[in-house]
Amino acid sequence: MFDFDGKSFGERSKVQCKHHIDELKRFVIWFEKELNLPIYLIYGTLIGAYREHNLLKHDYDIDIAYLSKENDINKVVEEKKVILDKLKECGLLIKGFGYGHFHVFSLDHSIAFDMWSSWIDSKDNHYAVCLGY
């Protein structure tokens, strides 16, 4: 069961960090198969992957976002509700916030991810979170 210990990745063992990355990969495959939406790394997780080819030693969580199929904000919000329902049904939703941010369990419930909604509008502007619903 997930137990956030507050330790940074630099304070965790290499085995633990590898497990986190493996669980992220498993979750991405599951999410993309179940919901047919791509996931990508964001924030500190993206910086770590690009710059360090690893998790940042001072970071303590994994940040990901999904890219909506929709480009109208109201449809993005409807889609987010479907995603949250699916995550809840599968026992993976920890907490949904009132905007496009939520916490989810890995498939084995050993870690949690910070997950964000994102979309590209009809004018090719990219947005992350900002779902004031």
N, C-alpha and C positions, 0 to 999 in steps of 0.2 A: 504494500500500500504506500502511496505517496506520503512522504514526510519531509517537508521543506526544512532543511537544516540551516539555511541562511549562509552557507559556506559559498565562497566564490569558487569558480572552476579551478583556480590555482591552488585552492585548499583541498580539493577533492583528488582522489587517486586517478591515475591514468585509466584504470579499469572502469571507474565510475563515469569518467568523461566519455570514454569510448561507448559505454552503454547508453549514455544520453544521446549521442550522435546516432547510434544504431536505432534507438527508439524513435528518434526524429524521422529517420528514413522510413521506418515501418509505418509511422503515422501518415507521412506524406503519401505513400503508396496507397494506403487505405482510404484516405480522404479523397484523393484524386479519382480512385475507382468508385467509391460510394456516391460522391457528389459531383463528379465530372467537372471539377474546378481545380485550376493549378494553384500550388502553394509556392511561395518564395521566401527567402530569408530577408529580414529587415533589421534596422537599428544595429545594436551592438553585435548581434549574431552575424549579420552581413559583413560588418567591418572585420570581425574576427576571421571569418571564412576567407575574405579577400586578402587582408593584410597579414594575418598570422597562419593561414591555412589550418585554423583550429578555433576553438572557443577562446574568447578573451579571458586571460587569467583573472582579471579583476571583476568580470561579469559573473552573474549568478543565475541568469535565466536565459531561455531560448525564445527569440522573437521571430514569429512567422506571420505571413499575411496570405490570404487567398485573393485571387483576382476574379471578381464577379463577371458573369456573362452579360450582365445588364449594363446599360449606360444611362438610364433614367433613375434618379435618386429614389423614387417611390418603389420601383421594381427592385432596386438593390436592397432596400429595407425589407421587402417581402421575401426576397431570396435569403437574406440573413436570418429571418425567422425560421425558414425551412431548415437552414443549416443548424441553428441552435436546437430545434426540435430533434433533428437526427442525432446530434451529439448527446442530447439529454437521453433520448431513447436508448442509446448505446452505452450509457453510464460514463460518458467522457466529459460532459460539461461540468466544470467546477463552479464557475460563476460567469454570468453575462452582465456586462455593464450597459448602461442606457445608450451608449454610442457604439461604434463598431469594434469594440474591444472586448475580448472575453478570455478566460483561462480554461484550458482543456487539459485532461490527462493524456499521457501517452497510452498506447493500447494495453500495456501491462500495468498501468497505474503507478509506475515507479517514479515518474517525473511529471512536471506540468509545463505547458507552453503558454506564452502570451501570444494570443492570436488576434489579428486585426483584419477588418474588412477593407477592401480597396476596389476601385473601379475606374474605368476610363469613360468619360462622358462623350456625348456626340461631337464635341469639338476637339477630341483627343487630349483633353486635360486629365491627368491622373490624380486621383484622390485616395487617401488612406484615412480610415476612421471617419471622422466628421459626420457620423450618422446621428444626428441629434434627435433620435427617436427612442 
